[in-house]
Amino acid sequence: MLGRLTLPQLLFATVLGIAGGVYIYQPIFEQYSRDQKELKEKVKLLQESEEKRN
């Protein structure tokens, strides 16, 4: 036994903590994903416009 918590209790608390963190920070992850998609689209448009100029 690790202190006052048994191993299953410790594992459950760890899983619960990780799941809670993912739930809380999910909007930040989604915003980052949207920003990256927009950035890729802008880069693609810039490359296409430069190819047309040349």
mmCIF entry with sequence, helices, sheets and N, C-alpha, C, O atoms, coordinates in Angstrom:
data_MODEL
# 
_entry.id   MODEL 
# 
_entity.id                         1 
_entity.type                       polymer 
_entity.pdbx_number_of_molecules   1 
# 
_entity_poly.entity_id                      1 
_entity_poly.type                           'polypeptide(L)' 
_entity_poly.nstd_linkage                   no 
_entity_poly.nstd_monomer                   no 
_entity_poly.pdbx_seq_one_letter_code       MLGRLTLPQLLFATVLGIAGGVYIYQPIFEQYSRDQKELKEKVKLLQESEEKRN 
_entity_poly.pdbx_seq_one_letter_code_can   MLGRLTLPQLLFATVLGIAGGVYIYQPIFEQYSRDQKELKEKVKLLQESEEKRN 
_entity_poly.pdbx_strand_id                 A 
# 
loop_
_entity_poly_seq.entity_id 
_entity_poly_seq.num 
_entity_poly_seq.mon_id 
_entity_poly_seq.hetero 
1 1  MET n 
1 2  LEU n 
1 3  GLY n 
1 4  ARG n 
1 5  LEU n 
1 6  THR n 
1 7  LEU n 
1 8  PRO n 
1 9  GLN n 
1 10 LEU n 
1 11 LEU n 
1 12 PHE n 
1 13 ALA n 
1 14 THR n 
1 15 VAL n 
1 16 LEU n 
1 17 GLY n 
1 18 ILE n 
1 19 ALA n 
1 20 GLY n 
1 21 GLY n 
1 22 VAL n 
1 23 TYR n 
1 24 ILE n 
1 25 TYR n 
1 26 GLN n 
1 27 PRO n 
1 28 ILE n 
1 29 PHE n 
1 30 GLU n 
1 31 GLN n 
1 32 TYR n 
1 33 SER n 
1 34 ARG n 
1 35 ASP n 
1 36 GLN n 
1 37 LYS n 
1 38 GLU n 
1 39 LEU n 
1 40 LYS n 
1 41 GLU n 
1 42 LYS n 
1 43 VAL n 
1 44 LYS n 
1 45 LEU n 
1 46 LEU n 
1 47 GLN n 
1 48 GLU n 
1 49 SER n 
1 50 GLU n 
1 51 GLU n 
1 52 LYS n 
1 53 ARG n 
1 54 ASN n 
# 
_struct_asym.id          A 
_struct_asym.entity_id   1 
# 
_struct_conf.conf_type_id            HELX_P 
_struct_conf.id                      HELX_P1 
_struct_conf.pdbx_PDB_helix_id       AA1 
_struct_conf.beg_label_comp_id       LEU 
_struct_conf.beg_label_asym_id       A 
_struct_conf.beg_label_seq_id        7 
_struct_conf.pdbx_beg_PDB_ins_code   ? 
_struct_conf.end_label_comp_id       ARG 
_struct_conf.end_label_asym_id       A 
_struct_conf.end_label_seq_id        53 
_struct_conf.pdbx_end_PDB_ins_code   ? 
_struct_conf.beg_auth_comp_id        LEU 
_struct_conf.beg_auth_asym_id        A 
_struct_conf.beg_auth_seq_id         7 
_struct_conf.end_auth_comp_id        ARG 
_struct_conf.end_auth_asym_id        A 
_struct_conf.end_auth_seq_id         53 
_struct_conf.pdbx_PDB_helix_class    1 
_struct_conf.details                 ? 
_struct_conf.pdbx_PDB_helix_length   47 
# 
_struct_conf_type.id          HELX_P 
_struct_conf_type.criteria    ? 
_struct_conf_type.reference   ? 
# 
loop_
_atom_site.group_PDB 
_atom_site.id 
_atom_site.type_symbol 
_atom_site.label_atom_id 
_atom_site.label_alt_id 
_atom_site.label_comp_id 
_atom_site.label_asym_id 
_atom_site.label_entity_id 
_atom_site.label_seq_id 
_atom_site.pdbx_PDB_ins_code 
_atom_site.Cartn_x 
_atom_site.Cartn_y 
_atom_site.Cartn_z 
_atom_site.occupancy 
_atom_site.B_iso_or_equiv 
_atom_site.pdbx_formal_charge 
_atom_site.auth_seq_id 
_atom_site.auth_comp_id 
_atom_site.auth_asym_id 
_atom_site.auth_atom_id 
_atom_site.pdbx_PDB_model_num 
ATOM 1   N N  . MET A 1 1  ? 0.846   -1.175 0.000   1.00 0.00 ? 1  MET A N  1 
ATOM 2   C CA . MET A 1 1  ? 0.000   0.000  0.000   1.00 0.00 ? 1  MET A CA 1 
ATOM 3   C C  . MET A 1 1  ? 0.901   1.251  0.000   1.00 0.00 ? 1  MET A C  1 
ATOM 4   O O  . MET A 1 1  ? 1.891   1.317  0.728   1.00 0.00 ? 1  MET A O  1 
ATOM 5   N N  . LEU A 1 2  ? 0.538   2.224  -0.823  1.00 0.00 ? 2  LEU A N  1 
ATOM 6   C CA . LEU A 1 2  ? 1.306   3.460  -0.909  1.00 0.00 ? 2  LEU A CA 1 
ATOM 7   C C  . LEU A 1 2  ? 0.651   4.515  -0.037  1.00 0.00 ? 2  LEU A C  1 
ATOM 8   O O  . LEU A 1 2  ? -0.307  5.163  -0.460  1.00 0.00 ? 2  LEU A O  1 
ATOM 9   N N  . GLY A 1 3  ? 1.145   4.690  1.144   1.00 0.00 ? 3  GLY A N  1 
ATOM 10  C CA . GLY A 1 3  ? 0.550   5.657  2.074   1.00 0.00 ? 3  GLY A CA 1 
ATOM 11  C C  . GLY A 1 3  ? -0.820  5.173  2.490   1.00 0.00 ? 3  GLY A C  1 
ATOM 12  O O  . GLY A 1 3  ? -0.963  4.056  2.987   1.00 0.00 ? 3  GLY A O  1 
ATOM 13  N N  . ARG A 1 4  ? -1.840  6.013  2.290   1.00 0.00 ? 4  ARG A N  1 
ATOM 14  C CA . ARG A 1 4  ? -3.204  5.633  2.671   1.00 0.00 ? 4  ARG A CA 1 
ATOM 15  C C  . ARG A 1 4  ? -4.039  5.191  1.486   1.00 0.00 ? 4  ARG A C  1 
ATOM 16  O O  . ARG A 1 4  ? -5.164  4.719  1.657   1.00 0.00 ? 4  ARG A O  1 
ATOM 17  N N  . LEU A 1 5  ? -3.493  5.341  0.277   1.00 0.00 ? 5  LEU A N  1 
ATOM 18  C CA . LEU A 1 5  ? -4.242  4.951  -0.917  1.00 0.00 ? 5  LEU A CA 1 
ATOM 19  C C  . LEU A 1 5  ? -3.760  3.606  -1.429  1.00 0.00 ? 5  LEU A C  1 
ATOM 20  O O  . LEU A 1 5  ? -2.563  3.318  -1.440  1.00 0.00 ? 5  LEU A O  1 
ATOM 21  N N  . THR A 1 6  ? -4.706  2.793  -1.850  1.00 0.00 ? 6  THR A N  1 
ATOM 22  C CA . THR A 1 6  ? -4.335  1.533  -2.477  1.00 0.00 ? 6  THR A CA 1 
ATOM 23  C C  . THR A 1 6  ? -3.981  1.820  -3.934  1.00 0.00 ? 6  THR A C  1 
ATOM 24  O O  . THR A 1 6  ? -4.293  2.891  -4.454  1.00 0.00 ? 6  THR A O  1 
ATOM 25  N N  . LEU A 1 7  ? -3.339  0.876  -4.580  1.00 0.00 ? 7  LEU A N  1 
ATOM 26  C CA . LEU A 1 7  ? -2.924  1.059  -5.967  1.00 0.00 ? 7  LEU A CA 1 
ATOM 27  C C  . LEU A 1 7  ? -4.123  1.313  -6.895  1.00 0.00 ? 7  LEU A C  1 
ATOM 28  O O  . LEU A 1 7  ? -4.045  2.215  -7.729  1.00 0.00 ? 7  LEU A O  1 
ATOM 29  N N  . PRO A 1 8  ? -5.221  0.562  -6.787  1.00 0.00 ? 8  PRO A N  1 
ATOM 30  C CA . PRO A 1 8  ? -6.375  0.860  -7.651  1.00 0.00 ? 8  PRO A CA 1 
ATOM 31  C C  . PRO A 1 8  ? -6.930  2.282  -7.433  1.00 0.00 ? 8  PRO A C  1 
ATOM 32  O O  . PRO A 1 8  ? -7.343  2.940  -8.388  1.00 0.00 ? 8  PRO A O  1 
ATOM 33  N N  . GLN A 1 9  ? -6.937  2.742  -6.193  1.00 0.00 ? 9  GLN A N  1 
ATOM 34  C CA . GLN A 1 9  ? -7.418  4.097  -5.923  1.00 0.00 ? 9  GLN A CA 1 
ATOM 35  C C  . GLN A 1 9  ? -6.487  5.136  -6.553  1.00 0.00 ? 9  GLN A C  1 
ATOM 36  O O  . GLN A 1 9  ? -6.941  6.140  -7.101  1.00 0.00 ? 9  GLN A O  1 
ATOM 37  N N  . LEU A 1 10 ? -5.202  4.883  -6.467  1.00 0.00 ? 10 LEU A N  1 
ATOM 38  C CA . LEU A 1 10 ? -4.221  5.793  -7.043  1.00 0.00 ? 10 LEU A CA 1 
ATOM 39  C C  . LEU A 1 10 ? -4.355  5.831  -8.564  1.00 0.00 ? 10 LEU A C  1 
ATOM 40  O O  . LEU A 1 10 ? -4.310  6.907  -9.160  1.00 0.00 ? 10 LEU A O  1 
ATOM 41  N N  . LEU A 1 11 ? -4.517  4.678  -9.192  1.00 0.00 ? 11 LEU A N  1 
ATOM 42  C CA . LEU A 1 11 ? -4.697  4.623  -10.645 1.00 0.00 ? 11 LEU A CA 1 
ATOM 43  C C  . LEU A 1 11 ? -5.988  5.314  -11.067 1.00 0.00 ? 11 LEU A C  1 
ATOM 44  O O  . LEU A 1 11 ? -6.012  6.026  -12.071 1.00 0.00 ? 11 LEU A O  1 
ATOM 45  N N  . PHE A 1 12 ? -7.045  5.109  -10.318 1.00 0.00 ? 12 PHE A N  1 
ATOM 46  C CA . PHE A 1 12 ? -8.324  5.762  -10.634 1.00 0.00 ? 12 PHE A CA 1 
ATOM 47  C C  . PHE A 1 12 ? -8.199  7.277  -10.530 1.00 0.00 ? 12 PHE A C  1 
ATOM 48  O O  . PHE A 1 12 ? -8.695  7.998  -11.396 1.00 0.00 ? 12 PHE A O  1 
ATOM 49  N N  . ALA A 1 13 ? -7.553  7.757  -9.499  1.00 0.00 ? 13 ALA A N  1 
ATOM 50  C CA . ALA A 1 13 ? -7.372  9.199  -9.330  1.00 0.00 ? 13 ALA A CA 1 
ATOM 51  C C  . ALA A 1 13 ? -6.515  9.779  -10.452 1.00 0.00 ? 13 ALA A C  1 
ATOM 52  O O  . ALA A 1 13 ? -6.773  10.889 -10.918 1.00 0.00 ? 13 ALA A O  1 
ATOM 53  N N  . THR A 1 14 ? -5.505  9.041  -10.885 1.00 0.00 ? 14 THR A N  1 
ATOM 54  C CA . THR A 1 14 ? -4.649  9.491  -11.978 1.00 0.00 ? 14 THR A CA 1 
ATOM 55  C C  . THR A 1 14 ? -5.435  9.594  -13.277 1.00 0.00 ? 14 THR A C  1 
ATOM 56  O O  . THR A 1 14 ? -5.343  10.600 -13.980 1.00 0.00 ? 14 THR A O  1 
ATOM 57  N N  . VAL A 1 15 ? -6.207  8.563  -13.599 1.00 0.00 ? 15 VAL A N  1 
ATOM 58  C CA . VAL A 1 15 ? -7.018  8.569  -14.815 1.00 0.00 ? 15 VAL A CA 1 
ATOM 59  C C  . VAL A 1 15 ? -8.045  9.687  -14.764 1.00 0.00 ? 15 VAL A C  1 
ATOM 60  O O  . VAL A 1 15 ? -8.265  10.378 -15.758 1.00 0.00 ? 15 VAL A O  1 
ATOM 61  N N  . LEU A 1 16 ? -8.662  9.864  -13.631 1.00 0.00 ? 16 LEU A N  1 
ATOM 62  C CA . LEU A 1 16 ? -9.651  10.926 -13.469 1.00 0.00 ? 16 LEU A CA 1 
ATOM 63  C C  . LEU A 1 16 ? -9.011  12.305 -13.639 1.00 0.00 ? 16 LEU A C  1 
ATOM 64  O O  . LEU A 1 16 ? -9.609  13.190 -14.250 1.00 0.00 ? 16 LEU A O  1 
ATOM 65  N N  . GLY A 1 17 ? -7.823  12.492 -13.115 1.00 0.00 ? 17 GLY A N  1 
ATOM 66  C CA . GLY A 1 17 ? -7.125  13.762 -13.257 1.00 0.00 ? 17 GLY A CA 1 
ATOM 67  C C  . GLY A 1 17 ? -6.745  14.062 -14.698 1.00 0.00 ? 17 GLY A C  1 
ATOM 68  O O  . GLY A 1 17 ? -6.887  15.198 -15.152 1.00 0.00 ? 17 GLY A O  1 
ATOM 69  N N  . ILE A 1 18 ? -6.266  13.065 -15.415 1.00 0.00 ? 18 ILE A N  1 
ATOM 70  C CA . ILE A 1 18 ? -5.907  13.253 -16.815 1.00 0.00 ? 18 ILE A CA 1 
ATOM 71  C C  . ILE A 1 18 ? -7.148  13.568 -17.648 1.00 0.00 ? 18 ILE A C  1 
ATOM 72  O O  . ILE A 1 18 ? -7.126  14.466 -18.489 1.00 0.00 ? 18 ILE A O  1 
ATOM 73  N N  . ALA A 1 19 ? -8.227  12.825 -17.411 1.00 0.00 ? 19 ALA A N  1 
ATOM 74  C CA . ALA A 1 19 ? -9.470  13.069 -18.148 1.00 0.00 ? 19 ALA A CA 1 
ATOM 75  C C  . ALA A 1 19 ? -10.012 14.467 -17.854 1.00 0.00 ? 19 ALA A C  1 
ATOM 76  O O  . ALA A 1 19 ? -10.500 15.139 -18.763 1.00 0.00 ? 19 ALA A O  1 
ATOM 77  N N  . GLY A 1 20 ? -9.937  14.905 -16.626 1.00 0.00 ? 20 GLY A N  1 
ATOM 78  C CA . GLY A 1 20 ? -10.391 16.249 -16.272 1.00 0.00 ? 20 GLY A CA 1 
ATOM 79  C C  . GLY A 1 20 ? -9.560  17.324 -16.955 1.00 0.00 ? 20 GLY A C  1 
ATOM 80  O O  . GLY A 1 20 ? -10.097 18.332 -17.416 1.00 0.00 ? 20 GLY A O  1 
ATOM 81  N N  . GLY A 1 21 ? -8.252  17.111 -17.020 1.00 0.00 ? 21 GLY A N  1 
ATOM 82  C CA . GLY A 1 21 ? -7.383  18.071 -17.690 1.00 0.00 ? 21 GLY A CA 1 
ATOM 83  C C  . GLY A 1 21 ? -7.679  18.169 -19.175 1.00 0.00 ? 21 GLY A C  1 
ATOM 84  O O  . GLY A 1 21 ? -7.705  19.264 -19.736 1.00 0.00 ? 21 GLY A O  1 
ATOM 85  N N  . VAL A 1 22 ? -7.900  17.030 -19.810 1.00 0.00 ? 22 VAL A N  1 
ATOM 86  C CA . VAL A 1 22 ? -8.243  17.039 -21.238 1.00 0.00 ? 22 VAL A CA 1 
ATOM 87  C C  . VAL A 1 22 ? -9.569  17.755 -21.449 1.00 0.00 ? 22 VAL A C  1 
ATOM 88  O O  . VAL A 1 22 ? -9.712  18.530 -22.395 1.00 0.00 ? 22 VAL A O  1 
ATOM 89  N N  . TYR A 1 23 ? -10.533 17.503 -20.583 1.00 0.00 ? 23 TYR A N  1 
ATOM 90  C CA . TYR A 1 23 ? -11.848 18.136 -20.703 1.00 0.00 ? 23 TYR A CA 1 
ATOM 91  C C  . TYR A 1 23 ? -11.740 19.657 -20.550 1.00 0.00 ? 23 TYR A C  1 
ATOM 92  O O  . TYR A 1 23 ? -12.375 20.405 -21.293 1.00 0.00 ? 23 TYR A O  1 
ATOM 93  N N  . ILE A 1 24 ? -10.950 20.101 -19.606 1.00 0.00 ? 24 ILE A N  1 
ATOM 94  C CA . ILE A 1 24 ? -10.815 21.529 -19.347 1.00 0.00 ? 24 ILE A CA 1 
ATOM 95  C C  . ILE A 1 24 ? -10.094 22.234 -20.491 1.00 0.00 ? 24 ILE A C  1 
ATOM 96  O O  . ILE A 1 24 ? -10.495 23.325 -20.895 1.00 0.00 ? 24 ILE A O  1 
ATOM 97  N N  . TYR A 1 25 ? -9.034  21.620 -21.017 1.00 0.00 ? 25 TYR A N  1 
ATOM 98  C CA . TYR A 1 25 ? -8.225  22.274 -22.042 1.00 0.00 ? 25 TYR A CA 1 
ATOM 99  C C  . TYR A 1 25 ? -8.677  21.956 -23.466 1.00 0.00 ? 25 TYR A C  1 
ATOM 100 O O  . TYR A 1 25 ? -8.032  22.398 -24.416 1.00 0.00 ? 25 TYR A O  1 
ATOM 101 N N  . GLN A 1 26 ? -9.755  21.209 -23.641 1.00 0.00 ? 26 GLN A N  1 
ATOM 102 C CA . GLN A 1 26 ? -10.242 20.842 -24.974 1.00 0.00 ? 26 GLN A CA 1 
ATOM 103 C C  . GLN A 1 26 ? -10.502 22.066 -25.860 1.00 0.00 ? 26 GLN A C  1 
ATOM 104 O O  . GLN A 1 26 ? -10.109 22.032 -27.026 1.00 0.00 ? 26 GLN A O  1 
ATOM 105 N N  . PRO A 1 27 ? -11.139 23.143 -25.385 1.00 0.00 ? 27 PRO A N  1 
ATOM 106 C CA . PRO A 1 27 ? -11.346 24.306 -26.253 1.00 0.00 ? 27 PRO A CA 1 
ATOM 107 C C  . PRO A 1 27 ? -10.039 24.920 -26.751 1.00 0.00 ? 27 PRO A C  1 
ATOM 108 O O  . PRO A 1 27 ? -9.985  25.424 -27.873 1.00 0.00 ? 27 PRO A O  1 
ATOM 109 N N  . ILE A 1 28 ? -9.000  24.884 -25.942 1.00 0.00 ? 28 ILE A N  1 
ATOM 110 C CA . ILE A 1 28 ? -7.703  25.421 -26.363 1.00 0.00 ? 28 ILE A CA 1 
ATOM 111 C C  . ILE A 1 28 ? -7.130  24.556 -27.474 1.00 0.00 ? 28 ILE A C  1 
ATOM 112 O O  . ILE A 1 28 ? -6.595  25.083 -28.449 1.00 0.00 ? 28 ILE A O  1 
ATOM 113 N N  . PHE A 1 29 ? -7.233  23.224 -27.344 1.00 0.00 ? 29 PHE A N  1 
ATOM 114 C CA . PHE A 1 29 ? -6.748  22.321 -28.381 1.00 0.00 ? 29 PHE A CA 1 
ATOM 115 C C  . PHE A 1 29 ? -7.512  22.536 -29.680 1.00 0.00 ? 29 PHE A C  1 
ATOM 116 O O  . PHE A 1 29 ? -6.915  22.543 -30.756 1.00 0.00 ? 29 PHE A O  1 
ATOM 117 N N  . GLU A 1 30 ? -8.838  22.714 -29.589 1.00 0.00 ? 30 GLU A N  1 
ATOM 118 C CA . GLU A 1 30 ? -9.653  22.917 -30.782 1.00 0.00 ? 30 GLU A CA 1 
ATOM 119 C C  . GLU A 1 30 ? -9.297  24.238 -31.468 1.00 0.00 ? 30 GLU A C  1 
ATOM 120 O O  . GLU A 1 30 ? -9.225  24.294 -32.696 1.00 0.00 ? 30 GLU A O  1 
ATOM 121 N N  . GLN A 1 31 ? -9.075  25.292 -30.695 1.00 0.00 ? 31 GLN A N  1 
ATOM 122 C CA . GLN A 1 31 ? -8.708  26.584 -31.272 1.00 0.00 ? 31 GLN A CA 1 
ATOM 123 C C  . GLN A 1 31 ? -7.355  26.488 -31.975 1.00 0.00 ? 31 GLN A C  1 
ATOM 124 O O  . GLN A 1 31 ? -7.175  27.047 -33.057 1.00 0.00 ? 31 GLN A O  1 
ATOM 125 N N  . TYR A 1 32 ? -6.420  25.790 -31.372 1.00 0.00 ? 32 TYR A N  1 
ATOM 126 C CA . TYR A 1 32 ? -5.107  25.605 -31.992 1.00 0.00 ? 32 TYR A CA 1 
ATOM 127 C C  . TYR A 1 32 ? -5.246  24.862 -33.312 1.00 0.00 ? 32 TYR A C  1 
ATOM 128 O O  . TYR A 1 32 ? -4.604  25.220 -34.299 1.00 0.00 ? 32 TYR A O  1 
ATOM 129 N N  . SER A 1 33 ? -6.079  23.833 -33.333 1.00 0.00 ? 33 SER A N  1 
ATOM 130 C CA . SER A 1 33 ? -6.290  23.065 -34.559 1.00 0.00 ? 33 SER A CA 1 
ATOM 131 C C  . SER A 1 33 ? -6.905  23.934 -35.647 1.00 0.00 ? 33 SER A C  1 
ATOM 132 O O  . SER A 1 33 ? -6.485  23.867 -36.802 1.00 0.00 ? 33 SER A O  1 
ATOM 133 N N  . ARG A 1 34 ? -7.899  24.751 -35.293 1.00 0.00 ? 34 ARG A N  1 
ATOM 134 C CA . ARG A 1 34 ? -8.521  25.648 -36.275 1.00 0.00 ? 34 ARG A CA 1 
ATOM 135 C C  . ARG A 1 34 ? -7.508  26.664 -36.798 1.00 0.00 ? 34 ARG A C  1 
ATOM 136 O O  . ARG A 1 34 ? -7.464  26.940 -37.997 1.00 0.00 ? 34 ARG A O  1 
ATOM 137 N N  . ASP A 1 35 ? -6.701  27.215 -35.908 1.00 0.00 ? 35 ASP A N  1 
ATOM 138 C CA . ASP A 1 35 ? -5.693  28.194 -36.328 1.00 0.00 ? 35 ASP A CA 1 
ATOM 139 C C  . ASP A 1 35 ? -4.692  27.569 -37.296 1.00 0.00 ? 35 ASP A C  1 
ATOM 140 O O  . ASP A 1 35 ? -4.296  28.204 -38.274 1.00 0.00 ? 35 ASP A O  1 
ATOM 141 N N  . GLN A 1 36 ? -4.285  26.340 -37.031 1.00 0.00 ? 36 GLN A N  1 
ATOM 142 C CA . GLN A 1 36 ? -3.330  25.680 -37.914 1.00 0.00 ? 36 GLN A CA 1 
ATOM 143 C C  . GLN A 1 36 ? -3.935  25.431 -39.293 1.00 0.00 ? 36 GLN A C  1 
ATOM 144 O O  . GLN A 1 36 ? -3.253  25.597 -40.305 1.00 0.00 ? 36 GLN A O  1 
ATOM 145 N N  . LYS A 1 37 ? -5.211  25.033 -39.344 1.00 0.00 ? 37 LYS A N  1 
ATOM 146 C CA . LYS A 1 37 ? -5.883  24.816 -40.630 1.00 0.00 ? 37 LYS A CA 1 
ATOM 147 C C  . LYS A 1 37 ? -5.972  26.120 -41.415 1.00 0.00 ? 37 LYS A C  1 
ATOM 148 O O  . LYS A 1 37 ? -5.717  26.136 -42.620 1.00 0.00 ? 37 LYS A O  1 
ATOM 149 N N  . GLU A 1 38 ? -6.332  27.214 -40.742 1.00 0.00 ? 38 GLU A N  1 
ATOM 150 C CA . GLU A 1 38 ? -6.419  28.512 -41.403 1.00 0.00 ? 38 GLU A CA 1 
ATOM 151 C C  . GLU A 1 38 ? -5.052  28.950 -41.918 1.00 0.00 ? 38 GLU A C  1 
ATOM 152 O O  . GLU A 1 38 ? -4.947  29.502 -43.013 1.00 0.00 ? 38 GLU A O  1 
ATOM 153 N N  . LEU A 1 39 ? -4.016  28.707 -41.140 1.00 0.00 ? 39 LEU A N  1 
ATOM 154 C CA . LEU A 1 39 ? -2.670  29.085 -41.545 1.00 0.00 ? 39 LEU A CA 1 
ATOM 155 C C  . LEU A 1 39 ? -2.243  28.305 -42.787 1.00 0.00 ? 39 LEU A C  1 
ATOM 156 O O  . LEU A 1 39 ? -1.650  28.875 -43.703 1.00 0.00 ? 39 LEU A O  1 
ATOM 157 N N  . LYS A 1 40 ? -2.540  27.002 -42.823 1.00 0.00 ? 40 LYS A N  1 
ATOM 158 C CA . LYS A 1 40 ? -2.203  26.193 -43.993 1.00 0.00 ? 40 LYS A CA 1 
ATOM 159 C C  . LYS A 1 40 ? -2.938  26.690 -45.227 1.00 0.00 ? 40 LYS A C  1 
ATOM 160 O O  . LYS A 1 40 ? -2.361  26.742 -46.312 1.00 0.00 ? 40 LYS A O  1 
ATOM 161 N N  . GLU A 1 41 ? -4.222  27.061 -45.071 1.00 0.00 ? 41 GLU A N  1 
ATOM 162 C CA . GLU A 1 41 ? -4.985  27.572 -46.200 1.00 0.00 ? 41 GLU A CA 1 
ATOM 163 C C  . GLU A 1 41 ? -4.398  28.890 -46.705 1.00 0.00 ? 41 GLU A C  1 
ATOM 164 O O  . GLU A 1 41 ? -4.305  29.097 -47.915 1.00 0.00 ? 41 GLU A O  1 
ATOM 165 N N  . LYS A 1 42 ? -4.005  29.777 -45.802 1.00 0.00 ? 42 LYS A N  1 
ATOM 166 C CA . LYS A 1 42 ? -3.422  31.055 -46.199 1.00 0.00 ? 42 LYS A CA 1 
ATOM 167 C C  . LYS A 1 42 ? -2.106  30.847 -46.938 1.00 0.00 ? 42 LYS A C  1 
ATOM 168 O O  . LYS A 1 42 ? -1.846  31.505 -47.946 1.00 0.00 ? 42 LYS A O  1 
ATOM 169 N N  . VAL A 1 43 ? -1.277  29.935 -46.441 1.00 0.00 ? 43 VAL A N  1 
ATOM 170 C CA . VAL A 1 43 ? -0.001  29.656 -47.095 1.00 0.00 ? 43 VAL A CA 1 
ATOM 171 C C  . VAL A 1 43 ? -0.248  29.094 -48.486 1.00 0.00 ? 43 VAL A C  1 
ATOM 172 O O  . VAL A 1 43 ? 0.442   29.463 -49.436 1.00 0.00 ? 43 VAL A O  1 
ATOM 173 N N  . LYS A 1 44 ? -1.217  28.211 -48.614 1.00 0.00 ? 44 LYS A N  1 
ATOM 174 C CA . LYS A 1 44 ? -1.540  27.627 -49.911 1.00 0.00 ? 44 LYS A CA 1 
ATOM 175 C C  . LYS A 1 44 ? -2.014  28.702 -50.886 1.00 0.00 ? 44 LYS A C  1 
ATOM 176 O O  . LYS A 1 44 ? -1.606  28.701 -52.048 1.00 0.00 ? 44 LYS A O  1 
ATOM 177 N N  . LEU A 1 45 ? -2.860  29.612 -50.435 1.00 0.00 ? 45 LEU A N  1 
ATOM 178 C CA . LEU A 1 45 ? -3.344  30.691 -51.293 1.00 0.00 ? 45 LEU A CA 1 
ATOM 179 C C  . LEU A 1 45 ? -2.200  31.615 -51.705 1.00 0.00 ? 45 LEU A C  1 
ATOM 180 O O  . LEU A 1 45 ? -2.141  32.051 -52.855 1.00 0.00 ? 45 LEU A O  1 
ATOM 181 N N  . LEU A 1 46 ? -1.296  31.916 -50.780 1.00 0.00 ? 46 LEU A N  1 
ATOM 182 C CA . LEU A 1 46 ? -0.156  32.762 -51.107 1.00 0.00 ? 46 LEU A CA 1 
ATOM 183 C C  . LEU A 1 46 ? 0.746   32.100 -52.141 1.00 0.00 ? 46 LEU A C  1 
ATOM 184 O O  . LEU A 1 46 ? 1.241   32.764 -53.052 1.00 0.00 ? 46 LEU A O  1 
ATOM 185 N N  . GLN A 1 47 ? 0.960   30.805 -52.003 1.00 0.00 ? 47 GLN A N  1 
ATOM 186 C CA . GLN A 1 47 ? 1.792   30.088 -52.958 1.00 0.00 ? 47 GLN A CA 1 
ATOM 187 C C  . GLN A 1 47 ? 1.141   30.081 -54.339 1.00 0.00 ? 47 GLN A C  1 
ATOM 188 O O  . GLN A 1 47 ? 1.823   30.259 -55.349 1.00 0.00 ? 47 GLN A O  1 
ATOM 189 N N  . GLU A 1 48 ? -0.169  29.878 -54.385 1.00 0.00 ? 48 GLU A N  1 
ATOM 190 C CA . GLU A 1 48 ? -0.871  29.870 -55.670 1.00 0.00 ? 48 GLU A CA 1 
ATOM 191 C C  . GLU A 1 48 ? -0.818  31.241 -56.326 1.00 0.00 ? 48 GLU A C  1 
ATOM 192 O O  . GLU A 1 48 ? -0.633  31.332 -57.540 1.00 0.00 ? 48 GLU A O  1 
ATOM 193 N N  . SER A 1 49 ? -0.975  32.304 -55.555 1.00 0.00 ? 49 SER A N  1 
ATOM 194 C CA . SER A 1 49 ? -0.934  33.648 -56.130 1.00 0.00 ? 49 SER A CA 1 
ATOM 195 C C  . SER A 1 49 ? 0.470   33.993 -56.630 1.00 0.00 ? 49 SER A C  1 
ATOM 196 O O  . SER A 1 49 ? 0.610   34.688 -57.636 1.00 0.00 ? 49 SER A O  1 
ATOM 197 N N  . GLU A 1 50 ? 1.502   33.520 -55.946 1.00 0.00 ? 50 GLU A N  1 
ATOM 198 C CA . GLU A 1 50 ? 2.862   33.774 -56.404 1.00 0.00 ? 50 GLU A CA 1 
ATOM 199 C C  . GLU A 1 50 ? 3.167   32.981 -57.677 1.00 0.00 ? 50 GLU A C  1 
ATOM 200 O O  . GLU A 1 50 ? 3.885   33.464 -58.553 1.00 0.00 ? 50 GLU A O  1 
ATOM 201 N N  . GLU A 1 51 ? 2.628   31.776 -57.778 1.00 0.00 ? 51 GLU A N  1 
ATOM 202 C CA . GLU A 1 51 ? 2.823   30.994 -59.005 1.00 0.00 ? 51 GLU A CA 1 
ATOM 203 C C  . GLU A 1 51 ? 2.158   31.672 -60.187 1.00 0.00 ? 51 GLU A C  1 
ATOM 204 O O  . GLU A 1 51 ? 2.701   31.638 -61.292 1.00 0.00 ? 51 GLU A O  1 
ATOM 205 N N  . LYS A 1 52 ? 1.012   32.279 -59.995 1.00 0.00 ? 52 LYS A N  1 
ATOM 206 C CA . LYS A 1 52 ? 0.318   32.977 -61.078 1.00 0.00 ? 52 LYS A CA 1 
ATOM 207 C C  . LYS A 1 52 ? 1.094   34.204 -61.511 1.00 0.00 ? 52 LYS A C  1 
ATOM 208 O O  . LYS A 1 52 ? 1.093   34.547 -62.693 1.00 0.00 ? 52 LYS A O  1 
ATOM 209 N N  . ARG A 1 53 ? 1.759   34.875 -60.573 1.00 0.00 ? 53 ARG A N  1 
ATOM 210 C CA . ARG A 1 53 ? 2.546   36.057 -60.911 1.00 0.00 ? 53 ARG A CA 1 
ATOM 211 C C  . ARG A 1 53 ? 3.753   35.707 -61.767 1.00 0.00 ? 53 ARG A C  1 
ATOM 212 O O  . ARG A 1 53 ? 4.149   36.480 -62.640 1.00 0.00 ? 53 ARG A O  1 
ATOM 213 N N  . ASN A 1 54 ? 4.335   34.548 -61.516 1.00 0.00 ? 54 ASN A N  1 
ATOM 214 C CA . ASN A 1 54 ? 5.533   34.136 -62.251 1.00 0.00 ? 54 ASN A CA 1 
ATOM 215 C C  . ASN A 1 54 ? 5.104   33.485 -63.504 1.00 0.00 ? 54 ASN A C  1 
ATOM 216 O O  . ASN A 1 54 ? 5.943   33.052 -64.293 1.00 0.00 ? 54 ASN A O  1 
# 
